[in-house]
Amino acid sequence: MAHFVIAPQWQGSGSARAMQLIDGAEAIAGDLPASACTRLEVPVEAGESLDTGIRRASSLLRIRDLVRDAVAARSEPVMVIGGDCGVTLGALDAVAAPDVAIVWFDAHADLNTPESSPSGAFCGMVLRAALGDGADRLRLARGILTPDRVVLAGTRELDDAEQQYVDEHSIRRVLPGDLADPEALVAAVAATGAARVYVHIDIDVLDPSVVTGVSLPVPFGPDAGEVIAAVRALRDRFPLVGATIAGFSPAAADAAIEDMPTILRLLGALA
C-alpha cells in the first residue's frame, strides 16, 4: 500500500486564498486510509522572511524539514499531499539522486528566484530551488538535480525570467496539447537519461473546466484523462521514487466534493 504524508502548508502561496490549501489537504486526507497517512503539524503562524526575499520563510524552513524527515523515514515511495507546491522541496531533499528525473505537472514553471519573483511567494520558486538556486536552506545543493533531468508537463504560463532559464538550459517541455499522446511524456523522460522519476502534480495543470479548486487557474490545460494516461504510461516505464499532489484550494465544501473524484483518480494513477 502507498504511504501518504499530509502537509497542509499554505505559507508558500501568494494567493489571497492561501489558507484554503489547508482545507484542500484535509479533504484529500479524509478520503485516504488513516493507517496509510502521516500527518504533519504545520505551524499556525505565517512566519518571517528572514531577509531571504521569500515571504514566510521561517515557517517554510520548518515544514521543509518535517516533510524531508517524514519521507526519509519510509522505505517505500511516498505521496506528499499539499498544501502549496513548496512541500515538494522537502520530499526531493529526501529522495533526490543523480539518476532521478523530475516531471513537473503544473500550469506554472515555478522557476523564479527571490530576485526574479514578482510576488516573493515560494510556490513560484520551488523547482528552481530544487535545482540549487535561491535562498540558503530553501534549496537543494546544486548538482543533485540538474536542468537536463527536468520535464515540464502541461506548463503554459511562464514569467520572462522563467522562460529565459528554460531557454538557456534547454529544459524539456511536454505542452498541454502533446499530453494527448501518453508516449510523448515517456519519450521526454527517457531523453533525460534518468532511471527513476519523481512526479509533481499541481492540480492547476488541469484545464479550469476540469477542477475549480485552484488559486491561479490558467486556461487551455489538459483534461484529467490525458494527465492520468500520461502518468500511467510513465509508471509502466520508470520506477517512481515519490510524488506530490498540491494546489487544491477549494472555495467551499461543495467545491471540494465536486473536485475530489478527479483528484482521487490522479492519486490512483500515482499509487
C-alpha positions as CSV (number, residue, x, y, z in Angstrom):
1,M,0.0,0.0,0.0
2,A,1.2,3.5,-0.8
3,H,2.0,5.8,2.1
4,F,0.9,9.4,2.2
5,V,2.4,12.4,4.0
6,I,-0.2,15.1,4.6
7,A,1.4,18.6,4.7
8,P,-1.3,21.3,4.7
9,Q,1.3,24.1,4.1
10,W,-0.2,27.4,3.0
11,Q,2.8,29.7,3.7
12,G,4.4,29.2,0.3
13,S,1.3,30.5,-1.6
14,G,0.9,34.1,-2.7
15,S,-2.8,33.8,-3.2
16,A,-5.4,35.6,-1.1
17,R,-7.0,32.0,-0.9
18,A,-3.8,30.6,0.6
19,M,-5.3,29.2,3.8
20,Q,-7.9,27.3,1.8
21,L,-5.0,25.0,0.9
22,I,-5.4,23.6,4.4
23,D,-8.9,22.7,3.6
24,G,-7.8,21.1,0.3
25,A,-5.2,18.9,2.0
26,E,-7.6,17.8,4.7
27,A,-10.3,17.0,2.1
28,I,-7.9,14.7,0.3
29,A,-6.7,13.1,3.6
30,G,-10.3,12.4,4.5
31,D,-10.6,10.0,1.6
32,L,-7.4,8.1,2.4
33,P,-6.9,5.3,4.9
34,A,-5.8,6.8,8.2
35,S,-3.3,3.9,8.7
36,A,-1.6,4.9,5.5
37,C,-1.1,8.6,6.4
38,T,1.4,10.6,8.3
39,R,0.0,13.9,9.3
40,L,2.4,16.8,9.8
41,E,1.8,19.6,12.2
42,V,2.2,22.7,10.0
43,P,3.0,25.8,12.0
44,V,0.0,28.1,12.6
45,E,2.0,31.3,12.2
46,A,2.7,32.9,8.8
47,G,6.4,33.3,9.6
48,E,9.1,35.9,8.7
49,S,11.1,36.4,5.6
50,L,14.5,36.3,7.4
51,D,16.0,38.6,4.8
52,T,15.6,35.8,2.2
53,G,13.3,37.6,-0.2
54,I,10.8,34.8,0.4
55,R,7.6,35.5,2.2
56,R,7.1,33.5,5.4
57,A,10.5,31.8,5.0
58,S,10.8,30.8,8.7
59,S,7.7,28.6,8.6
60,L,8.7,27.2,5.2
61,L,12.1,26.1,6.6
62,R,10.4,24.2,9.4
63,I,8.0,22.5,7.1
64,R,10.7,21.5,4.6
65,D,12.5,19.7,7.4
66,L,9.3,18.0,8.6
67,V,8.5,16.7,5.1
68,R,12.0,15.6,4.4
69,D,12.2,13.6,7.6
70,A,8.7,12.0,7.1
71,V,9.6,10.9,3.6
72,A,13.1,9.7,4.6
73,A,11.5,7.6,7.3
74,R,9.7,5.4,4.8
75,S,11.2,2.6,2.7
76,E,8.5,2.8,0.1
77,P,7.8,5.7,-2.3
78,V,5.7,8.4,-0.5
79,M,2.9,10.5,-1.9
80,V,3.1,14.0,-0.4
81,I,-0.3,15.8,-0.2
82,G,-0.1,19.6,0.0
83,G,-0.7,22.3,0.6
84,D,1.2,24.5,-1.8
85,C,3.9,23.3,-4.2
86,G,6.6,24.1,-1.7
87,V,6.1,20.8,0.0
88,T,7.9,19.1,-2.9
89,L,11.2,20.6,-1.9
90,G,11.4,18.6,1.4
91,A,10.4,15.4,-0.4
92,L,13.1,15.9,-3.1
93,D,15.6,16.6,-0.3
94,A,14.9,13.0,0.9
95,V,14.9,11.2,-2.4
96,A,16.9,13.2,-4.9
97,A,19.7,11.4,-6.7
98,P,21.7,11.9,-10.0
99,D,19.6,9.2,-11.7
100,V,16.2,10.8,-10.8
101,A,14.2,12.9,-13.2
102,I,11.5,15.4,-12.1
103,V,8.3,15.6,-14.0
104,W,6.6,18.9,-13.1
105,F,2.9,18.8,-14.0
106,D,2.0,22.5,-13.3
107,A,0.4,25.3,-15.2
108,H,3.4,27.4,-14.0
109,A,7.1,26.6,-14.2
110,D,7.9,27.6,-10.6
111,L,11.4,28.6,-11.8
112,N,11.8,32.0,-10.3
113,T,14.4,33.0,-7.7
114,P,13.9,35.6,-4.9
115,E,15.4,38.2,-7.2
116,S,13.1,37.5,-10.1
117,S,9.9,36.6,-8.3
118,P,7.2,39.2,-8.8
119,S,5.4,38.1,-5.6
120,G,8.0,36.7,-3.1
121,A,5.8,33.6,-2.8
122,F,7.9,30.4,-2.6
123,C,5.4,28.4,-4.6
124,G,6.8,30.2,-7.7
125,M,10.4,29.3,-6.9
126,V,10.2,25.6,-5.8
127,L,11.6,23.9,-8.9
128,R,14.4,26.4,-9.2
129,A,15.2,25.8,-5.5
130,A,15.3,22.0,-6.2
131,L,17.9,22.8,-8.9
132,G,20.1,24.6,-6.3
133,D,19.3,28.2,-6.8
134,G,17.7,30.7,-4.3
135,A,17.9,31.3,-0.6
136,D,20.1,29.2,1.7
137,R,18.3,26.2,3.3
138,L,15.3,26.7,1.0
139,R,17.2,25.0,-1.8
140,L,18.9,21.7,-2.5
141,A,22.7,21.5,-3.0
142,R,23.5,22.4,-6.6
143,G,24.2,19.4,-8.8
144,I,22.0,16.8,-7.1
145,L,19.2,17.6,-9.6
146,T,20.1,19.3,-12.8
147,P,18.0,21.1,-15.6
148,D,18.7,18.3,-18.0
149,R,16.7,15.9,-15.7
150,V,13.6,18.2,-15.6
151,V,10.5,17.8,-17.8
152,L,7.8,20.5,-17.6
153,A,4.4,18.9,-18.4
154,G,1.4,20.9,-19.2
155,T,3.2,24.2,-18.3
156,R,1.7,27.2,-20.1
157,E,2.3,30.3,-18.1
158,L,5.9,31.4,-17.5
159,D,7.4,34.7,-16.4
160,D,10.0,36.3,-18.6
161,A,12.8,35.2,-16.2
162,E,11.5,31.6,-16.2
163,Q,11.3,31.5,-20.0
164,Q,14.9,32.7,-20.2
165,Y,16.0,30.0,-17.8
166,V,14.1,27.3,-19.7
167,D,15.7,28.5,-23.0
168,E,19.2,28.8,-21.6
169,H,19.1,25.3,-20.1
170,S,17.1,23.6,-22.8
171,I,14.6,22.3,-20.3
172,R,12.4,19.7,-21.9
173,R,8.7,20.6,-22.2
174,V,5.6,18.5,-23.0
175,L,3.0,21.1,-23.9
176,P,-0.7,20.6,-23.0
177,G,-1.6,19.5,-26.4
178,D,1.2,17.0,-26.5
179,L,-0.2,15.2,-23.5
180,A,-3.0,13.7,-25.7
181,D,-0.3,11.1,-26.6
182,P,1.0,9.5,-23.3
183,E,4.1,8.4,-25.0
184,A,5.2,12.0,-25.5
185,L,5.9,12.3,-21.8
186,V,7.6,8.9,-21.7
187,A,9.9,9.9,-24.5
188,A,10.8,13.2,-22.9
189,V,11.7,11.5,-19.6
190,A,13.7,8.8,-21.5
191,A,15.6,11.5,-23.2
192,T,16.9,12.8,-19.8
193,G,18.8,9.5,-19.3
194,A,17.2,9.1,-15.9
195,A,16.5,5.7,-14.5
196,R,13.8,6.8,-11.9
197,V,11.3,9.6,-11.7
198,Y,9.6,11.9,-9.2
199,V,6.2,13.2,-10.3
200,H,4.9,16.5,-9.0
201,I,1.3,17.4,-9.8
202,D,-0.1,20.9,-9.1
203,I,-3.8,20.4,-10.0
204,D,-3.8,23.7,-11.7
205,V,-2.1,21.9,-14.6
206,L,-5.6,20.7,-15.5
207,D,-7.9,22.9,-17.5
208,P,-10.1,25.1,-15.3
209,S,-13.2,23.4,-16.7
210,V,-12.0,20.2,-15.0
211,V,-11.3,21.4,-11.5
212,T,-12.4,24.6,-9.8
213,G,-10.5,24.4,-6.6
214,V,-7.3,26.2,-7.6
215,S,-5.9,29.6,-6.7
216,L,-4.4,30.6,-10.1
217,P,-6.4,28.9,-12.9
218,V,-4.8,29.0,-16.4
219,P,-6.9,28.2,-19.4
220,F,-6.1,25.7,-22.2
221,G,-4.8,22.9,-20.0
222,P,-5.1,19.2,-20.5
223,D,-8.1,17.2,-19.2
224,A,-7.8,14.7,-16.4
225,G,-7.9,11.7,-18.6
226,E,-4.8,12.9,-20.5
227,V,-2.8,13.5,-17.4
228,I,-3.8,10.2,-15.9
229,A,-2.9,8.3,-19.0
230,A,0.5,10.0,-19.2
231,V,1.2,9.2,-15.6
232,R,0.3,5.5,-16.0
233,A,2.5,5.3,-19.2
234,L,5.3,6.9,-17.2
235,R,4.9,4.4,-14.3
236,D,4.9,1.5,-16.8
237,R,8.4,2.6,-17.9
238,F,10.1,4.1,-14.9
239,P,10.2,3.3,-11.1
240,L,8.6,6.0,-9.1
241,V,10.6,7.4,-6.2
242,G,7.8,9.6,-4.9
243,A,5.1,12.1,-5.9
244,T,3.3,15.2,-4.9
245,I,-0.3,16.3,-5.3
246,A,-0.5,20.0,-4.5
247,G,-2.5,23.2,-5.1
248,F,-6.0,22.0,-4.1
249,S,-7.7,25.2,-2.8
250,P,-11.5,24.6,-2.7
251,A,-13.5,27.8,-2.2
252,A,-16.2,25.9,-0.3
253,A,-17.2,22.4,0.9
254,D,-19.4,21.8,-2.2
255,A,-16.5,22.7,-4.5
256,A,-14.2,20.2,-2.7
257,I,-16.8,17.4,-3.2
258,E,-17.1,18.2,-6.9
259,D,-13.4,18.1,-7.5
260,M,-12.5,15.1,-5.3
261,P,-13.3,12.3,-7.9
262,T,-10.7,13.8,-10.2
263,I,-8.1,14.2,-7.5
264,L,-8.6,10.6,-6.4
265,R,-8.2,9.4,-10.0
266,L,-4.8,11.2,-10.1
267,L,-3.8,9.6,-6.8
268,G,-4.9,6.2,-8.1
269,A,-2.6,6.7,-11.2
270,L,0.3,7.5,-9.0
271,A,-0.3,4.9,-6.4
